[in-house]
Amino acid sequence: MTRFAYIAAALTAFVAVPAAAENMGDKPAMNDFRATNTVQVERRAGEVYTSRELATLGFDADKMVSVSSFPSGGRPDDSSRDRM
């Protein structure tokens, strides 16, 4: 029975310690998704929305809409791609 108790205690520690560390309140910098240097620009609705979205919203493709423009570094974001 003592072997079972040691195994159960070890498994509990492996589960409890990371869970406690996760709830410490510190958030890594990678979760900081603040939009910087955004600019409001006017664009034709046809450039922003698909034809289905235009129909749902009741917009004409030539209607001017205000959208946020995010700066680009010129390089595509590949952080969500699977890496092998």
ChimeraX attribute file (.defattr): number of C-alpha atoms within 10 A of each C-alpha:
attribute: neighborCount
match mode: 1-to-1
recipient: residues
	/A:1	5
	/A:2	7
	/A:3	8
	/A:4	9
	/A:5	10
	/A:6	11
	/A:7	11
	/A:8	12
	/A:9	12
	/A:10	12
	/A:11	11
	/A:12	11
	/A:13	12
	/A:14	11
	/A:15	11
	/A:16	12
	/A:17	10
	/A:18	10
	/A:19	11
	/A:20	9
	/A:21	10
	/A:22	11
	/A:23	9
	/A:24	8
	/A:25	7
	/A:26	8
	/A:27	10
	/A:28	7
	/A:29	7
	/A:30	6
	/A:31	7
	/A:32	8
	/A:33	7
	/A:34	6
	/A:35	10
	/A:36	8
	/A:37	9
	/A:38	11
	/A:39	12
	/A:40	11
	/A:41	11
	/A:42	13
	/A:43	15
	/A:44	15
	/A:45	20
	/A:46	17
	/A:47	11
	/A:48	15
	/A:49	14
	/A:50	12
	/A:51	14
	/A:52	9
	/A:53	13
	/A:54	16
	/A:55	12
	/A:56	9
	/A:57	10
	/A:58	9
	/A:59	16
	/A:60	13
	/A:61	17
	/A:62	11
	/A:63	12
	/A:64	16
	/A:65	16
	/A:66	13
	/A:67	15
	/A:68	13
	/A:69	13
	/A:70	12
	/A:71	11
	/A:72	8
	/A:73	7
	/A:74	6
	/A:75	6
	/A:76	7
	/A:77	9
	/A:78	8
	/A:79	7
	/A:80	6
	/A:81	7
	/A:82	6
	/A:83	6
	/A:84	3
